[in-house]
């Protein structure tokens, strides 16, 4: 493991002091916001969000659900 990879792992594991979010959490919220704007403010299907998030980072669907739960993002149940 080289220094740049080690630094990236540290940056991912430690939340930012400004907002308490990790890089992955911030990315997920950014992609969610962009997609919701594209859909005219409607809810974003999880599978659509997942497809867009994996364009940026390597994450499993289960990991995405864990992040969404941690961030308080919930579906409307319909």
TORNULO-690380 format. One record per residue (C-alpha): x, y, z; chain; residue number from 0; residue in one letter. Coordinates in Angstrom, 3 decimals, always signed. Layout:
{px X&py Y&pz Z&c A&k NUM&r a}
...
This chain:
{px +0.000&py +0.000&pz +0.000&c A&k 0&r x}
{px +1.537&py +3.297&pz -1.065&c A&k 1&r x}
{px +1.173&py +6.647&pz +0.673&c A&k 2&r x}
{px -1.517&py +8.022&pz -1.647&c A&k 3&r x}
{px -3.710&py +4.944&pz -1.169&c A&k 4&r x}
{px -3.203&py +5.094&pz +2.591&c A&k 5&r x}
{px -4.155&py +8.798&pz +2.587&c A&k 6&r x}
{px -7.296&py +8.078&pz +0.565&c A&k 7&r x}
{px -8.361&py +5.377&pz +3.032&c A&k 8&r x}
{px -7.797&py +7.722&pz +5.959&c A&k 9&r x}
{px -9.798&py +10.476&pz +4.270&c A&k 10&r x}
{px -12.657&py +8.031&pz +3.683&c A&k 11&r x}
{px -12.696&py +6.675&pz +7.228&c A&k 12&r x}
{px -12.555&py +9.970&pz +9.108&c A&k 13&r x}
{px -15.539&py +12.329&pz +8.784&c A&k 14&r x}
{px -14.833&py +15.892&pz +7.726&c A&k 15&r x}
{px -14.811&py +18.320&pz +10.645&c A&k 16&r x}
{px -16.966&py +20.846&pz +8.731&c A&k 17&r x}
{px -20.059&py +18.690&pz +8.348&c A&k 18&r x}
{px -19.322&py +15.279&pz +9.854&c A&k 19&r x}
{px -19.673&py +13.505&pz +6.499&c A&k 20&r x}
{px -17.240&py +11.105&pz +4.912&c A&k 21&r x}
{px -16.299&py +11.495&pz +1.247&c A&k 22&r x}
{px -18.686&py +8.670&pz +0.288&c A&k 23&r x}
{px -21.608&py +10.142&pz +2.240&c A&k 24&r x}
{px -21.055&py +13.537&pz +0.649&c A&k 25&r x}
{px -20.881&py +11.979&pz -2.813&c A&k 26&r x}
{px -24.110&py +10.028&pz -2.286&c A&k 27&r x}
{px -25.950&py +13.157&pz -1.146&c A&k 28&r x}
{px -24.573&py +15.134&pz -4.092&c A&k 29&r x}
{px -25.656&py +12.506&pz -6.627&c A&k 30&r x}
{px -29.046&py +12.193&pz -4.908&c A&k 31&r x}
{px -29.575&py +15.957&pz -5.111&c A&k 32&r x}
{px -28.544&py +16.137&pz -8.779&c A&k 33&r x}
{px -30.819&py +13.238&pz -9.719&c A&k 34&r x}
{px -33.757&py +14.626&pz -7.754&c A&k 35&r x}
{px -33.385&py +17.948&pz -9.583&c A&k 36&r x}
{px -33.337&py +16.127&pz -12.928&c A&k 37&r x}
{px -36.575&py +14.373&pz -11.963&c A&k 38&r x}
{px -38.287&py +17.637&pz -11.113&c A&k 39&r x}
{px -38.142&py +17.172&pz -7.352&c A&k 40&r x}
{px -39.617&py +13.675&pz -7.335&c A&k 41&r x}
{px -38.269&py +10.804&pz -5.290&c A&k 42&r x}
{px -35.257&py +9.004&pz -6.735&c A&k 43&r x}
{px -35.524&py +5.209&pz -7.043&c A&k 44&r x}
{px -32.706&py +3.512&pz -5.139&c A&k 45&r x}
{px -31.653&py +1.486&pz -8.162&c A&k 46&r x}
{px -31.267&py +4.696&pz -10.198&c A&k 47&r x}
{px -29.249&py +6.298&pz -7.419&c A&k 48&r x}
{px -27.077&py +3.193&pz -7.154&c A&k 49&r x}
{px -26.392&py +3.213&pz -10.881&c A&k 50&r x}
{px -25.227&py +6.790&pz -10.732&c A&k 51&r x}
{px -23.185&py +6.425&pz -7.536&c A&k 52&r x}
{px -21.191&py +3.476&pz -8.922&c A&k 53&r x}
{px -20.051&py +5.740&pz -11.760&c A&k 54&r x}
{px -17.960&py +7.529&pz -9.126&c A&k 55&r x}
{px -17.079&py +4.920&pz -6.489&c A&k 56&r x}
{px -16.954&py +1.155&pz -6.110&c A&k 57&r x}
{px -19.752&py +0.301&pz -3.680&c A&k 58&r x}
{px -22.194&py -2.586&pz -3.316&c A&k 59&r x}
{px -25.943&py -2.121&pz -3.213&c A&k 60&r x}
{px -25.968&py -3.268&pz +0.418&c A&k 61&r x}
{px -23.325&py -0.676&pz +1.323&c A&k 62&r x}
{px -25.406&py +2.014&pz -0.364&c A&k 63&r x}
{px -28.413&py +1.016&pz +1.749&c A&k 64&r x}
{px -26.274&py +1.241&pz +4.907&c A&k 65&r x}
{px -25.103&py +4.722&pz +3.946&c A&k 66&r x}
{px -28.653&py +5.822&pz +3.126&c A&k 67&r x}
{px -29.888&py +4.536&pz +6.485&c A&k 68&r x}
{px -27.053&py +6.344&pz +8.278&c A&k 69&r x}
{px -27.861&py +9.554&pz +6.407&c A&k 70&r x}
{px -31.559&py +9.282&pz +7.264&c A&k 71&r x}
{px -32.652&py +8.922&pz +3.636&c A&k 72&r x}
{px -35.852&py +6.881&pz +3.619&c A&k 73&r x}
{px -38.233&py +5.804&pz +0.893&c A&k 74&r x}
{px -41.851&py +6.895&pz +0.996&c A&k 75&r x}
{px -43.075&py +3.308&pz +1.391&c A&k 76&r x}
{px -45.174&py +3.266&pz -1.768&c A&k 77&r x}
